[in-house]
């Protein structure tokens, strides 16, 4: 079962029934699937899905635990296959 960081409150309490929880996780997965390279902070995710910060973070952490998402060094959430890629090039591209 998912838990919110810090206080141990069940995510189901924060977002409703188990069915609602599964719908939210499915929606987040589909967003990352439909937009390859999507890279979000917790506040950005909360705004995108109209959720409070704690619920967003708990859902994103659950998808990390499932192996679907990864967290970059700067704390952003990305699809697991994109975690090792940089959002900006390290050096200019040559001709």
C-alpha positions as CSV (number, residue, x, y, z in Angstrom):
1,X,0.0,0.0,0.0
2,X,1.2,3.5,-0.8
3,X,2.1,5.9,2.0
4,X,2.6,9.6,2.0
5,X,6.1,10.6,3.0
6,X,6.5,11.8,6.5
7,X,3.3,11.1,8.3
8,X,2.4,7.5,7.2
9,X,-1.1,8.5,6.0
10,X,-2.5,6.1,3.4
11,X,-2.6,7.5,-0.1
12,X,-6.0,5.9,-0.4
13,X,-7.2,8.3,2.3
14,X,-5.8,11.2,0.4
15,X,-7.2,10.3,-3.0
16,X,-10.1,8.1,-2.3
17,X,-10.8,4.4,-3.0
18,X,-8.4,1.9,-4.4
19,X,-10.1,2.2,-7.7
20,X,-9.4,5.9,-7.7
21,X,-5.8,5.3,-6.8
22,X,-5.4,2.8,-9.7
23,X,-7.1,5.3,-12.1
24,X,-4.6,8.0,-11.0
25,X,-1.6,5.8,-11.4
26,X,-2.9,4.7,-14.9
27,X,-3.4,8.3,-15.9
28,X,0.1,9.3,-14.8
29,X,1.6,6.3,-16.7
30,X,-0.3,7.3,-19.8
31,X,1.0,10.9,-19.6
32,X,4.6,9.7,-19.4
33,X,3.9,7.1,-22.2
34,X,2.2,9.7,-24.5
35,X,4.9,12.3,-24.0
36,X,8.3,10.6,-24.2
37,X,10.9,12.7,-22.4
38,X,8.4,14.2,-20.0
39,X,10.3,15.5,-17.0
40,X,8.4,16.9,-14.0
41,X,9.1,18.2,-10.5
42,X,6.5,17.4,-7.8
43,X,5.0,20.9,-8.0
44,X,4.7,20.6,-11.8
45,X,3.0,17.2,-11.5
46,X,0.6,18.5,-8.9
47,X,-0.5,21.3,-11.2
48,X,-0.7,19.1,-14.3
49,X,-3.0,16.6,-12.5
50,X,-4.7,19.0,-10.2
51,X,-3.6,17.2,-7.1
52,X,-2.1,18.3,-3.8
53,X,1.7,18.0,-3.5
54,X,1.6,15.1,-1.0
55,X,-0.7,13.0,-3.2
56,X,1.4,13.8,-6.3
57,X,4.6,12.8,-4.6
58,X,3.2,9.6,-3.2
59,X,1.9,8.6,-6.6
60,X,5.2,9.4,-8.4
61,X,7.1,7.5,-5.7
62,X,4.8,4.5,-6.2
63,X,5.6,4.5,-9.9
64,X,9.3,4.6,-9.0
65,X,8.8,1.5,-6.8
66,X,7.0,-0.2,-9.7
67,X,10.0,0.6,-11.9
68,X,8.0,2.7,-14.3
69,X,9.5,6.1,-13.3
70,X,13.0,7.2,-12.2
71,X,14.2,10.3,-10.5
72,X,16.9,12.4,-12.0
73,X,19.8,13.8,-9.9
74,X,18.0,17.2,-9.7
75,X,14.8,15.5,-8.4
76,X,12.7,15.4,-11.5
77,X,10.5,12.4,-12.4
78,X,11.0,10.8,-15.8
79,X,10.1,7.5,-17.5
80,X,12.6,4.9,-16.4
81,X,14.2,4.7,-19.8
82,X,14.9,8.4,-19.8
83,X,16.6,8.7,-16.4
84,X,20.1,8.5,-17.7
85,X,19.5,11.0,-20.5
86,X,20.2,14.6,-19.9
87,X,17.5,17.2,-20.7
88,X,20.2,19.5,-22.0
89,X,23.3,18.6,-24.0
90,X,26.6,18.6,-22.0
91,X,28.5,20.0,-25.0
92,X,27.6,21.7,-28.3
93,X,26.8,19.4,-31.1
94,X,29.4,19.3,-33.8
95,X,28.9,19.6,-37.6
